[in-house]
C-alpha cells in the first residue's frame, strides 16, 4: 500500500508525496530536505509553482550529504499552461530539468488541458488590458502528447500523465497514444471524490493522484482578492464531526484519517505543508486501517461536482477555451 505500480514501465510510485504548491523557494528548500530525511521519496512540483530550482537544490544537497541516491526518489513536475503545445514540450522540459538539477523526471504531466499564449520574456501568460488571459485556442492534445512520448523515449521522462483532464479528453489521448497515460492528477477529497472519473481510470489502468486531499485549507489566504474566488469555497474538512470521531478512535489527526481514506482506496495523495510537524504526521498513515463502515461513512460526505474547489476561473476568461475541462454550473433566474 506504500506504492502503486505504474503500467508499461512497472515503476513504483509512492502513495504519499509532498505537494509543493504555494510554497515559496525560500521555504521549500529546507522543507523538501526535511521531508526526504523523514522518509518521503515522492516530491510533486510544477513549472507554475516557481520553486523547481529550490527543490532541485534540496534534492542535490540530500544526495551529496550521503542520505540517499537519485534512484530512491520519485520526482513529478508538469508542462505549464504557457507551454501546452508540441513545439514547446522539449524546451520547457529541458529548462525544468536544468532547474531541478536532474537528468530525468520520474513523471511528467500536462498540467491543464487548455493553453495561454506565452510572454517569451517572463514565460508567463499574456494578459489583456481587460484582465482576461490571452487564450491559445489551437491546443492539440494529441501532438503535445506525441512530443512527450518522444521525450520519454529519449530518457528525459520515465512516466507520462495528465492533470485536470476530463474523461473525454483522456479517452482521445488514449486512442492516439503509443505510450498510454499512466497517471491522472486531479482535485480529490472527501467532499469531491470523483467516483465516475476514478472508475474510468481504473478501466484504463491509470493511477489517480489526489491534489488538495485535505480540501486545501491553506489556499484560503492564497485566493484572497483573487478574481472569482471566495474564502467560502474552501471547506473545513478537518473539522467535520465524522472525521474527528474516527480520528479520536485511532488516536490520529483528522488529516491522517482523510489521507488514509484515500490511500486505502488506492489513491495517491500529495498533501502540501511547510510545517515539519504536519509533514511527519501526514506520513504516519500506514499503521492503521479504516473499517468498511468507516469508509462508507466518509464516502457519504461526497458532494459530487458541488464539492469542487478549483475550477480555474481565477484565470479570467479561461472558460472560453475550447478545452476548458469542467462543466460550469447553470445560472437559473
C-alpha positions in Angstrom: 0.0 0.0 0.0 3.0 2.3 0.1 3.5 2.1 -3.6 1.4 1.9 -6.8 2.9 0.0 -9.8 2.6 2.1 -13.0 1.5 0.4 -16.2 4.0 -0.1 -19.0 7.2 0.7 -17.0 6.2 -1.1 -13.8 7.9 1.8 -11.9 6.8 2.1 -8.2 5.1 5.4 -7.3 4.9 6.2 -3.6 1.3 6.5 -2.5 2.3 9.5 -0.3 4.1 12.5 -1.7 4.9 16.1 -0.7 2.9 18.7 -2.5 4.7 22.0 -3.1 2.1 24.4 -4.5 2.0 27.7 -2.7 5.5 27.0 -1.1 7.9 29.8 -1.8 11.5 29.0 -2.8 13.0 30.4 0.4 10.8 28.0 2.4 10.6 24.9 0.3 14.3 24.1 0.1 14.6 23.3 3.8 11.1 21.6 3.8 12.0 19.2 0.9 15.3 18.3 2.6 13.5 17.7 5.9 10.8 15.7 4.2 13.4 13.5 2.5 15.0 13.0 5.9 11.7 11.9 7.3 11.3 9.3 4.7 9.4 11.0 1.9 10.6 9.8 -1.5 7.9 11.4 -3.8 8.0 15.2 -4.4 5.4 16.9 -6.6 6.1 20.2 -8.2 5.3 22.2 -11.4 6.7 24.9 -13.6 3.9 27.1 -12.4 4.8 26.8 -8.8 8.0 28.8 -9.3 10.0 26.6 -6.9 11.7 24.0 -9.1 15.2 25.5 -8.6 14.9 25.4 -4.8 13.6 21.8 -4.9 16.5 20.8 -7.1 18.9 22.4 -4.7 17.4 20.5 -1.8 17.5 17.1 -3.7 21.1 17.6 -4.6 22.1 18.6 -1.1 20.4 15.5 0.3 22.1 13.2 -2.2 25.5 14.9 -1.8 25.2 14.6 2.0 25.1 10.8 1.5 21.4 10.5 2.6 20.3 8.5 -0.5 20.6 8.3 -4.3 18.6 9.6 -7.2 17.1 6.2 -7.9 15.5 6.3 -4.5 13.3 9.3 -5.5 10.2 9.8 -7.5 10.0 13.4 -8.8 7.0 14.7 -10.6 6.7 18.0 -12.5 4.3 19.4 -15.1 4.2 21.0 -18.5 2.8 24.6 -17.9 -0.3 26.2 -19.5 2.0 28.5 -21.4 3.9 25.6 -23.0 0.9 23.4 -23.8 1.8 22.8 -27.4 4.0 20.2 -29.2 6.7 22.8 -30.2 7.2 23.8 -26.6 7.4 20.5 -24.8 11.1 19.7 -25.0 12.0 23.4 -24.4 10.1 23.6 -21.1 11.1 20.1 -20.0 14.8 20.8 -20.6 14.5 24.1 -18.6 12.7 22.3 -15.8 15.4 19.5 -15.7 18.0 22.2 -15.5 16.2 23.9 -12.6 15.7 20.6 -10.8 19.3 19.6 -11.5 18.1 16.2 -12.8 18.8 14.1 -15.9 15.2 12.9 -16.0 11.9 13.2 -14.1 10.0 10.2 -12.9 6.7 11.6 -14.0 5.8 14.4 -16.4 2.2 15.6 -16.5 0.3 18.0 -18.8 -0.8 20.4 -16.0 -4.0 21.6 -17.6 -5.8 20.8 -20.8 -6.0 24.4 -22.0 -3.3 26.8 -23.1 -2.4 30.5 -22.8 -0.2 32.5 -25.1 3.2 33.0 -23.5 5.2 36.1 -22.9 8.6 34.9 -24.1 10.5 37.3 -21.7 8.8 36.2 -18.5 7.4 32.8 -19.5 4.1 33.8 -18.0 0.6 34.1 -19.6 -0.1 37.2 -21.7 -3.0 39.1 -20.0 -5.1 41.6 -22.0 -5.9 45.1 -20.7 -9.3 43.8 -19.8 -7.7 41.4 -17.3 -8.6 38.4 -19.5 -5.9 35.8 -20.3 -4.9 35.5 -23.9 -6.1 32.0 -24.9 -4.3 29.8 -27.3 -7.3 28.2 -28.9 -5.2 25.9 -31.1 -4.4 23.5 -28.3 -3.9 20.0 -29.7 -3.5 17.3 -27.0 -2.5 14.6 -29.4 0.5 16.4 -30.9 1.6 17.6 -27.4 1.3 14.0 -26.1 3.4 12.7 -29.1 6.1 15.2 -28.2 6.1 14.0 -24.6 6.3 10.4 -25.9 9.4 11.4 -27.8 11.0 12.8 -24.6 10.1 9.6 -22.8 11.8 7.5 -25.5 14.9 9.6 -25.2 15.1 9.0 -21.5 14.2 12.5 -20.2 11.0 11.2 -18.7 10.2 7.8 -17.1 6.4 8.0 -17.0 3.7 10.2 -18.5 0.4 11.5 -17.3 -2.2 14.2 -17.2 -3.7 16.6 -14.7 -7.1 18.3 -14.6 -8.3 16.5 -17.8 -11.8 15.1 -18.1 -12.8 11.7 -19.4 -13.4 12.7 -23.0 -10.0 14.4 -23.2 -8.2 11.4 -21.7 -10.0 9.0 -24.0 -9.0 11.0 -27.0 -5.3 10.8 -26.0 -5.6 7.0 -25.2 -6.9 6.4 -28.7 -3.9 8.0 -30.4 -1.2 7.2 -27.9 1.6 4.7 -28.3 2.6 5.2 -24.7 -0.7 5.4 -22.7 -1.2 7.9 -19.9 -0.2 6.2 -16.6 -1.3 8.8 -14.0 -4.1 11.3 -13.7 -3.7 14.0 -11.1 -6.9 15.8 -10.1 -8.6 17.6 -7.2 -9.9 14.8 -4.9 -11.0 14.9 -1.3 -13.9 13.8 1.0 -16.3 16.4 -0.5 -15.3 15.8 -4.1 -14.5 12.1 -4.6 -14.5 11.9 -8.4 -16.1 8.5 -8.4 -17.0 8.2 -12.2 -13.6 9.5 -13.2 -11.8 7.1 -10.9 -13.8 4.2 -12.4 -12.8 5.3 -15.8 -9.1 5.5 -14.8 -9.3 2.0 -13.2 -10.7 0.6 -16.5 -7.7 2.1 -18.4 -5.0 1.2 -15.8 -4.4 4.8 -14.9 -3.3 5.6 -11.3 -5.1 8.5 -9.7 -3.3 11.1 -7.6 -5.3 13.4 -5.4 -4.3 17.0 -5.0 -5.9 19.1 -2.2 -6.7 15.8 -0.4 -7.4 17.8 2.8 -9.5 20.4 1.0 -6.5 22.8 0.6 -7.1 24.7 3.9 -4.1 26.9 3.2 -5.5 28.1 -0.1 -8.0 30.5 1.6 -5.2 33.0 2.1 -3.8 32.5 -1.3 -7.1 33.3 -3.0 -7.9 36.4 -1.0 -9.0 39.1 -3.5 -8.4 36.7 -6.5 -10.8 37.1 -9.4 -14.0 35.0 -9.0 -12.9 33.3 -5.7 -14.2 33.5 -2.2 -12.8 32.0 1.0 -16.3 30.4 1.4 -15.3 27.9 -1.3 -12.8 26.2 0.9 -14.4 23.6 3.2 -13.2 22.7 6.7 -12.8 19.0 6.2 -10.5 18.7 9.2 -13.3 19.9 11.4 -16.1 17.6 10.2 -17.6 15.6 13.1 -17.4 12.3 11.3 -13.8 12.8 10.6 -13.0 13.9 14.1 -14.8 11.0 15.6 -12.8 8.5 13.6 -9.6 10.3 14.4 -10.3 10.1 18.1 -10.9 6.3 17.9 -7.5 5.7 16.3 -5.7 8.4 18.2 -4.9 10.0 14.8 -5.3 13.5 13.4 -8.2 14.4 11.1 -5.7 14.9 8.4 -4.3 11.4 8.8 -7.8 9.9 8.6 -8.6 11.8 5.4 -5.3 10.8 3.8 -5.8 7.2 4.9 -9.3 7.2 3.5 -7.9 7.9 0.0 -4.7 5.7 0.2 -6.8 2.8 1.4 -8.8 3.1 -1.8 -5.6 3.1 -3.9 -5.5 6.8 -4.5 -2.1 8.6 -4.2 -2.0 11.7 -2.0 0.3 14.7 -2.2 -0.7 16.9 0.8 1.2 20.2 1.0 2.7 21.5 4.2 5.6 23.7 5.3 5.3 22.5 8.9 7.8 19.8 9.9 5.3 18.5 12.5 2.5 18.2 9.9 4.8 16.6 7.3 5.7 14.0 9.8 2.1 13.4 10.9 0.9 13.2 7.3 3.4 10.3 6.7 2.1 8.3 9.6 -0.9 6.8 7.8 0.2 3.2 7.2 -0.1 1.8 10.8 -3.9 1.7 11.0 -6.8 0.7 8.7 -10.3 2.1 8.5 -13.2 -0.4 8.7 -15.6 -0.8 5.8 -18.2 1.0 7.8 -15.9 4.0 8.4 -15.0 4.0 4.7 -18.8 4.1 3.9 -19.3 7.0 6.4 -16.6 9.0 4.7 -17.8 8.2 1.2 -21.2 9.6 2.2 -19.6 13.0 2.6 -19.2 13.3 -1.2 -21.0 16.3 -2.7 -20.1 15.4 -6.3 -19.5 18.4 -8.6 -20.8 20.7 -5.9 -17.7 19.8 -3.8 -15.2 21.1 -6.4 -13.0 23.9 -5.2 -10.7 24.6 -8.1 -12.4 25.5 -11.4 -9.6 27.8 -12.6 -11.9 30.7 -13.1 -9.4 32.9 -11.3 -7.8 33.0 -14.8 -10.3 35.4 -16.3 -11.9 34.1 -19.5 -10.4 30.6 -19.2 -13.9 29.1 -19.5 -14.0 30.3 -23.1 -11.1 28.0 -24.1 -12.4 25.1 -26.3 -10.6 22.6 -24.0 -11.8 24.0 -20.7 -12.4 20.7 -18.9 -15.3 21.4 -16.4 -19.0 21.9 -16.7 -20.0 25.3 -15.4 -23.0 25.5 -13.1 -26.1 26.7 -14.8 -27.4 30.1 -13.6 -31.1 30.0 -13.1 -33.3 33.1 -12.9 
